[in-house]
Amino acid sequence: TVQTFPVGGTELDPQSARRTTCPTIDAIKNVSNGSQILVASHTSAIYQIMGPGVEEECTGFGIDISNDDIFPKDDRGSVPRAEYGFIWKFSIDAEGNAHFLKRIDFKLDLITG
């Protein structure tokens, strides 16, 4: 099943993904335990979703994103532009906790088939 958030296909504000971060976190938290999910999100939101969330608005999944080899960051702490083509794969365990599994280079997969 593919689900798009926010529901209704609301256009993202080009300057900020803040409007979609919390609804995306909430949607992931409502996925059945034991599921595996793929997340493709605005670059400024993906680390908020995986990590701390949005201050005073919603809590992310608390995944440790400090390893720059796995979670590259630009000077703003966001995914660098060269990494925009990634899709992030997670599992949701029996207690509803998210665990990072891997990132998939969607651009490369499209090129190589």
TANORQUI-V984086 format. One line per field, one symbol per residue. ss: DSSP state (2 for helix, 1 for strand, 0 for the rest). A space follows every 10 residues. Layout:
ss: ???
This chain:
ss: 0000000000 0010010222 2222222220 0000011110 0022222222 0011000110 0000000000 0000000000 2220011111 1100000111 1111122222 220
